[in-house]
């Protein structure tokens, strides 16, 4: 029989709404890593994207988790003309709270959204924009990984990831 993984081997992916109330209990139970979806820092845009008026609650949950977890990641799905103007603000926010930001290319999810390739901000474009803003962006040299994100480092040593789910699918 294979051993069951300990809770410390598991990461949690969440939208952050319940983290204010549950982050400490999750940490006490042994959880080490949390991934939180955050596609925008703007309250009105958050409502438009999620159809929920819970931006402040999500931000509070993220900041609670940031105080408790070293392995915090913020996952942001980028959409052209929707939130792609937030590349730098999202990276700055991640740096401020000690979280690694991972940009995710917008992808078709079996017709569940109004996906169109025109909305995709590709990995190449993300890197071009960040290079134009910060200077040379370098890949992080890591051993082979099964993680879907490729990681990069900015000249100021901030690390971020890109999940190329559309232009370089990982599954």
N, C-alpha and C positions, 0 to 999 in steps of 0.2 A: 504494500500500500504506500502510495506517495503521501508524504507529509503535507498537511494543509499549511498554506502560507500564514505567517503571523500577521496580525493587523498592521504591524510596522512595515510590511512589504507592500501595502496597498496604498494607492493614492486615491483621493476623492475628487471627482469633478462635479462642480455645482454652479448654480447661477448666483450663489451668495446670499440669497434672501434670508435664509435661516441661520447664517453663521454667527450673528451676534449672540444668539441664544445657545448654539450648539458647538462652537469652536473649542471652547475649553474642555468640554466633555470628550470631544473627539481626540484632542491632544492627550488628555488623561488616559484615554483608552489605548494610546500608543500610535495613533496615526501620525505619519511624518510629513506627508506631502499633500498639498491641496492645489487643484487647478480650478480657477474660477473664470467663468465666461464674463467678459466685459467688452462689448463692442463699441461703447461710446462713453465719454466722460460728461456729455451734455445731457442734462435732465430731460429737456423736451425731445431730443433725438432718442433718448432711451425709451420714452413712452411710445414714440412712433415705431421703433423697432420691436419692442416687446409687448406692446398693448397693455402695459402695466405701469402704474405710477409708483414704482418702488425703487427708483434710482437712489435716493438717500439711504434707504435700508440696505441696498446692495453695497454701496460704498462703505457704510458702517461695518457691514459684514466682512468686506475685504480688508479693511483696516484693522479689525479685530483679529482676523486670521494672520495678517502680516506681523502682528506683535507676538504671535504664538508659534508660527511655523516658519522654519528656515527655507523649506522647499516650495515656497509659494510661486505659482505661475498664473499669469493672466492671459487667457486665450481670447483673441480678438479676430473675428471674421471680418475681413475688409471687403467693402463693396464700393465700386467706383461711383462717385457722385452721391454716395450716401454717408460714408464715414471715413473715406480714405484721406480726408484732410486731417485726421487725428493721429497719423503715424508718430510724429514727434511728441505731441502731448501725451499719448499713451506711454511712450518710452519714458518720458520725464516723470509721469505719475508712478510707473513701475519702479524707477530708480528711487523716488522719494520714499516709497514704502518698503523697499527691499524685495521687490518681486521681479521675476523674469517675465517679460512680455513675449508671447508667441503670436505672430500674425498668421492667420489661416486664410488661404485662398478660398473665396466663395465657391461652393460646389453645388452641383445638382444633387438633390436628395430624393430622387425618384418622383419628381413632379410635385413634391409637397410645398415647394415655394415657386415663385415666379422667376426661376433662375433663367438667366441668359448669359452667354459668354461675354457680352458687352460689359457686364458688371464685375467681371473678374479682374482683380489687381494681382498681376502675376508676381512670382518670386523675383524675377528679373527686374520688374518695375519697382518693387519695394526696395530692392538693393540699390537701384539707380537713384531713387529719391533720397534714401538715407545717406548715400555717398555724397550727393549734391549738398545736403544739409550739414553733415558732420565731418566729411572727409572719408578717407579710405575705410571701407568695411572689410574685415577679414574673416574667413571661416575659422571656427574654433576647431583645432586639431584634437580629435577624440578617437578612441578605439571604436571599431565598428559597433553600431548601436541598432537596436530594433525600434527605437523611438521614432515617431513619425516626423519630428522636427529636426531640421538642420539648424545648427547654432552658429551665430556670428558675433563678432566683437567690434564695437565702435572704437574710434581713437581714444575716447575717454575711459575705455575698458568696460563699458556696460555690455552685457551679454543679452542677446535676444534670439528668438528662434523664428523660423518660418516653416509652416506646414504647407507644402506645395500639393495640396489635395487635387488640384485640377490640372496643372501643367506638368507635374511629375508625381503622379499618384503612387502612394506607398502600399496600397492593398488592391 
